[in-house]
Amino acid sequence: MEKLKFLKSKDIQGKIYLVLSIILLLTVGYYSYTNFTKFFDMREEIAVNEKLHSALVSVDQTVADELKKVKEEGSALEQKIKNELDQVLPKTENHTALTRALEMFSNNLNRLKDPFVVSNLQYMKLETPKSGNYQVLPIKMTIHSTYSNFYKFLDFIDNSGALSDGSRLLDVQSIIINFVSPKGSQNNLSGQDEINFNISINAYIRKS
C-alpha cells in the first residue's frame, strides 16, 4: 500500500515536472519569439529611418543648392539692373558718353540726300529740383535736318531711358524751327524740305 502511494507520488511529481517544463518552454519560447519579433521590427524601423534620413539629407542638399542658385541669380540680376540704371540715370554728368551717343545717332542718320547735322551743342548748369533724388542737366543744340530725320530724332528722345538698351534718359523741353529750306531751293542737295531747329532737352542724374 505504501509502495503504491509512493509510485503514485512519483507519477504525480513527474507529471508536475513535465507540466512545469512545458510551461517553462512555452514561456521561454514566447519570450524569445516576442523579442525576436521586436528585434526584427526594430531592424526594419532602423532601415526605414536610415532611408528617411538619407532622403532628408538629399532633400536638404537639393534645397541648399536651389537656394544658392536663386541667390546667385538674384545677385547677378541685381548687378545687371544696377549697371543698366547707371547708364540710364548715372550719378555724374558724364558729358563724354552723352556727346558720343548723340554723335553716334547723328552719324548713323546723316546722309547727303537725308541730312542730320548737330551743331552748337551746349551743356548748361546743373539744376536741382526741390523734391526728388535727382538733378537735371539742360542741353541745347542746333540741328539741320530733313523733316523725316527730325521725327526720327524725336522718336530717339522719346524712347530713351529704356533699361533694355541702357540709353540715357532724355526728354524734350522746347523746339524752335527757325529756318526752312524747301526742296529745289539753292544749297538744298537732298531734294527734300530741310529745316534748322533749336532744341532744348534734359538729361537726368540721380543723387543717390
Long-range contacts (C-beta under 8 A, 24 or more apart in sequence): 81-163, 83-166, 84-163, 84-166, 85-163, 85-206, 87-166, 87-167, 87-168, 88-161, 88-162, 88-163, 88-166, 88-167, 88-168, 88-169, 89-134, 89-161, 89-169, 89-204, 89-205, 89-206, 90-168, 90-205, 90-206, 91-205, 91-206, 91-207, 92-205, 93-123, 93-126, 93-137, 93-203, 93-205, 95-123, 97-168, 98-139, 98-168, 98-203, 101-167, 101-168, 102-141, 105-153, 105-156, 109-149, 109-152, 109-153, 110-149, 112-189, 112-190, 113-189, 113-190, 113-191, 113-192, 114-146, 114-148, 114-149, 114-190, 114-192, 115-144, 115-145, 115-146, 115-149, 115-189, 115-190, 115-194, 116-143, 116-144, 116-145, 116-146, 116-149, 116-152, 116-153, 117-143, 117-144, 117-145, 118-142, 118-143, 119-143, 119-144, 126-205, 133-206, 133-207, 133-208, 134-204, 134-205, 134-206, 134-207, 135-204, 135-205, 135-206, 135-207, 136-202, 136-203, 136-204, 136-205, 137-202, 137-203, 137-204, 137-205, 138-173, 138-200, 138-201, 138-202, 139-170, 139-200, 139-201, 139-202, 139-203, 140-198, 140-199, 140-200, 141-198, 141-199, 141-201, 142-196, 142-197, 142-198, 142-199, 143-196, 143-197, 143-199, 144-194, 144-195, 144-196, 145-194, 145-195, 145-197, 146-190, 146-192, 146-193, 146-194, 146-195, 147-192, 147-193, 147-195, 148-192, 150-195, 150-197, 157-201, 168-203, 169-203, 169-204, 170-201, 170-202, 170-203, 171-201, 171-202, 172-199, 172-200, 172-201, 173-200, 173-201, 173-202, 174-199, 174-200, 175-199, 175-200
